[in-house]
Amino acid sequence: GLPTATKQYDTIGFHSVTLHYIDTELGCKKEYTDSVYVIPNPTIEILDSPQEQCAPFEWTFSAFTTEAFKPTYKWHIDSILLSDSISLYVEIDSIGEYDIALQLITDSMCIDTIDLLYKKQIVVNDTPSAGIEMSSLSTDMYHPDFTVFDNSSNAVSWQFYLDEEYLARSLSYDFTLPDTGNYVVAQVAEHISGCKDTAYQKIRVKPSYLFFAPNTFTPNRDGTNDVWRPSVFISNKYNVSIIDRWGHEVFKSEDPLIGWNGLKWNTAAVCPNGTYTYLINVEDDEDVPYSYKGLINLLR
């Protein structure tokens, strides 16, 4: 057979090859030079691969390749084929450790198959379940006391917060709120693995509705008791009408901050001394209606 020779090149690129031979017809030595090109081997790696996460585990694995022509990918989690694209999105709820394998197959240029196996590459840690119980969810401003109780599970420690301010690290905690309004109690529960969960609970201190209407005023411009105005605490709607003894309306308003100064419509003629009737309709902040009727003594 024809003579053969084997040469191994360890570097990528063009390499010269020269064949020396004897022309048997002419009886002289000759040579022929050509070149060969060494194609780089394909490579593959997994980018930004995490080690641990709290359940549920969520991640997108991406492959980075070089010199891979017409590549085919095969992603496996614990020997289960999950994807044949360049990336793999994984969501795992079950606690445990998982192997991830990636196979690269090229079918042109440098034809090759590369297998990567990462043992226990995915670690899904157990998580707690935070939970809050409250002694009550709402109370009035005269009794702004609450107790928060731990209702978490699978936790070894917990902390309570009120509107992001630290409250306590205990199974229960008593506290008093300083003012009316809406508040948020939070609990951060922690598992022995370090995984955490947070629960929230809204609570409210309700303002108490109050109403008081004076029965006498003296609009003589001395700076004392010159204006008749009811005191209304917490109202969404307000309407007052004042009527004289003959049934004529002399004042009305929908603003609880505006009182009656003893003049008709607060700008016209002076109303005489005597007894007047007020009619008031109010709705509190929870839209509960109240109606009042009473007498006013105007004295100068």
Buried (B, 14 or more C-beta within 10 A) or exposed (E): EEEEEEEEEEEEEEEEEEEEEEEEEEEEEEEEEEEEEBEEEBEBBBEEEEEEBBBEBEBEBBBEBEBBBEBEBBBBBEEEEBBEEBEBEBEBEEBBEBBBBBBBBBEEEEEBEBEBEBEEBBBBBEBBEBBBEBEEEEBEBEEBEBEBBBBBEBBEEBBBBBEEEEBBEEEEBEBEBEEBEEBEBBBBBBBEBEBBBEBEBEBBBBBEBEBEBBEEBBBEEEEEEBEBBBEBBBBEEBBBBBBBEEEEEBBBBEEBEBBBBBBBBBEEEEBEEEEBBBBBBBBBEEEEEEEBEEEBBBEE
